[in-house]
Amino acid sequence: MKTKKTANALEIIHRRYYKGKPDRLASLKRERVNAKIARELYALRVRNKMTQKQLASRVGTTPSVISRLENADYTGHSLSMIQRIAASFNRQVDVKFVSIGGKRHSMTSSR
């Protein structure tokens, strides 16, 4: 079967590196989750006009920990640390379990 020609870079990348490769697709999903967590933590801190040092002091950690959490490549996110950060801004963490079929089940942290 001949592949349809495209100039769309994302389609080309998907076809070349991800299509038919479930391990790579799973890895991509994990990386997207890590990047989303990092972006949301960064946005929450910036919206509240805080430096990494100020936030670290507020939640009882170091600025380097906050920096790592805000790094899209970081893979060691701790739910308890994310909850501490959320609580320091009077927020809560909402965890969702999503089936492959797309049906959602959610669980909200009461912290």
Secondary structure, DSSP 8 states (H G I E B T S, - for coil): --------HHHHHIIIIITT-HHHHHHHHHHHHHHHHHHHHHHHHHHTT--HHHHHHHHTS-HHHHHHHT-TT-----HHHHHHHHHHTT---EEEEE-TTS-EEEEE---
